[in-house]
Amino acid sequence: MSVKDELIKNKLPQHVAIIMDGNGRWAKKKGNSRMFGHKHGVKAVKRVIEAGAELELGYITVYAFSTENWNRPKLEVDALMALLVSTISAETETLVKNNVRLKVIGGVDNMPKKVQKKLQECIENTDHCTGLTLNLALNYSSRWEITEAVKSIAQSVKSNDLNVDEIDANLFSSRLTTGGIPDPELMIRTSGELRLSNFLMWQLAYAELYFCDVLWPDFTKENFYEALFDYQSRERRFGKTSEQL
């Protein structure tokens, strides 16, 4: 029996965020290069997207490439960019078939032109899809995002389009790259690491955090269901007491 059968459909999170960690260590254990791990990590992404679509989740956001990842060896970065282009090209048809819409958050304008072109094509080709929305966090970091939001608000105040008294949490959220997207209720991180790594730090304020030791390429649908099951066992109080709930 699968854990999926024990899930309560009306208690599923609308938005799940995922830090896909462990590709390099997985490859090293098998005596292969880090890119071998990244390529197999793509298969895990496909499994999770398929599971999310089957469960009719609203959003899945995956941390695909951070602003700090540019500091990795050039050979690995170039290979990652090539993998991104080839994966998007190969999977666009599958996304459409599964009614999955692609969105991107992050500084995409600073990505290689080939990546930008393929992303835009996939976004346009899946824009009509009404099921799961897959958010790729590319060239993304939370500190970058928050800084950009502050700049945007400051510019609006400077140009007299916004009064300082109008600035609140809702306005700030609307200026983030996730503006219009509900905050994640659940964040999953694989590989046993226990940190957020500069990922959706504003949006995860009230999210349930789930850490598992499974390396990302080994992450299965069943692992995903287990995370959702764990989420459903938690009491989400948002500052209230249990008695108030």
N, C-alpha and C positions, 0 to 999 in steps of 0.2 A: 504493500500500500504506500502510495506517495504522500508526502506531507501536503502536497497540493490539495488532496481530498479533504484535509482538515482545515483549510483556510476558510474564513468567513468573508464572503465576497463584499458585503457592505462595510467591512472594516479594513479593507485594503488601503494602503496609502495612495494618494492621487499622484504623488511625485516621489520618485526614488533617485537619489544621487549616489554615484559609485566612484570610488577611487580604485582604479584597476592596478593593483600593485603586485609585483612578483615575477614579471616576465623574465627579467634578467637572471634572477636566482633559479628559476625553473629551467632555463636553458643551460646554465652553468652546471646544474645537477646532472644534466644529460650530456655534458661534455660538448655543448654547442655554443655558438655565438649568441649574443644578446638579441640579434635580429631574428634568430630562430624562435626565441621566446615571444617576441612582438608579433610575429606572423601567426603563431598559435594563439596568442591573446585575442586576435581578431575573431577566431572561432568562438571564443567565450563570449565576446560581445554579441555575436549573432545568436547564440543560445539564449542570452538574457533578453535580447530584443524580442525574440520569438515567444519567450515565456511571458514577458510583459504584455505583448499584444494579445496573447491568448487569454490573459487575465483581465484584459481591458483596462489596464492602467492608463493614466493620462499622460504622464511624462517620465522619462528616464534621462538623467543627465550624467554623462560619463566624462571623467577627467582624462582627456586624450593627450594633451601636450601643454605643459605649463610654461610660463615665461622663463622659469629657471632652467627648463630642459635645453635651452639654447646653449647652456654651458657644458653640455655633454660633448664627447668627441665628435668632430665634424663628420667623420665617416658614418657614425650612428645617426646623427641628425639628418644627414642627406638621405640615408636609407629609410628613415622613418617617414620623411616627406614623400619619397617614392612609393612607400607602402600605403600611405594615406591616399595618394592619387589612384593607385591601382585598385585599392579596396572600394573607394567611392564609385569608380567606374564599373566595377564588377557587381556591386550590391544595389545600385539604384533601382534596377528592375525588381529585385526581391523586396525592397522597401515598398515600392508601389503595390506589388502583389499583396503584401500584408497590411496595406492601408496605413503605413508608417510615414509620418512627415519628418523631414530633417530640418533642424535649426542649428545655428552655430552661435556660441557666445565666446567673446574674447577679442583680442586684437588681430582680427583676420587680415586687415589691410597690410600687416607686416609679414604675412606668410608669403612663400614663393608664389609667383604668378600662376604657375600650373595648378597649385593647390587651390588658389582662389577661384580659378576658372571651373575646376571640377566641382568644388563645393557649390558654387552658384548654379551650375547646371543641375545638380542633384536637388538643391533647395527648390528650384523652379519646377522640376519634374515631379516633386512630391508635395508641392504646395496644396494640391487639391485633396490630399489624403486627410481623413477625418478621425483616424484611430489614434494610436500612440504617437506622441511627439518625442523624437530622439534629439536631445540637445548635446552637441559635441562641444566640449570646452577646449578650445584650441588657442594657443598662445595666450593662455588665461592665468591670472592669479587674482586672488581676492583683494589684495592690497592695491594692485593696479586698477581693478574695477572700482573700488571705493574712491581712489584718488581721482579717477576720471569723472565719477559722479559728483564729487565735490567741485571740480573744475566747472562742470556743466551748470550746477546750481549757482556758483559764484558768478559765472558769466550772465546768467539770467537776472541775477540781482543787479549786476553792474549796468545792464542794458535797460533796467527798470521794467522788465517783464515779470519780475517776481519780487514780492515783498518778503523781507526776512521773517516776518511773523507767519508767513504761509508755509515755512519749512517745517515739516514733521516727518515721522517715520514712513508714512505712506508716500509722500513726495520723494523722499530719498530712494525708496525701493523702486519707484517708477523710473529713476534715472540710472539704475543698474542695467547691466546687459540682459538680466532676466526680467526686466520690466514687463508686466502683463502675464507672467508665469507664476503660479502659486509656489510658495516656498516648499522645499522638500520636507516631508514628514519623516523620512527614513534616509540615513546615509550608511552605505556599506563600504567597508574597506577590507580588502583581502591581504593576505601574506603575513598577518600577525603584527604589523606596525600599528601603533596606537597614537596617531596624530592626524590633524586635518590638512597639513601641507598646503596651507594658503588657498584652500578650496571652499568657495561659497560661505565664507565666514559670517557674513551678515545674514544670509538666507538660512543658515543652519542653526540659528539662535535657539529654536525650540524643537529641532529634529531629534529623533531617537538615533543613537549611534550604535552600529553593529560592526564588530570586528571579528574576523575569522582567520584561521591560520592557513587556509587554502591559498596556494599561489594562483594568480589570476588565470593562467592557461588551463588549470584544472577545475576552474569554477563551473559547476554544472547547473542545470535547471533546478535540480533538487537542492543544491546549496542556496540558490535564490529563494526557493520556496521556504527553506528553513529560516532565512533572514526575515521573510515576511511573517512567518508564524511567530517568531520571536517578537517582532514588532506588535503583533496583535495581543501578546500576553502582557504588554506594558500598560501602565496607567499614565495617561498623558494629562497632567494637571495644569500646565501653563500658569504656575504661580499659586494656584488654589490648593486647598487641602482635599484629601480624599473624601471627607464628609461633604464638602461643598459640591463635589461631583455627583 
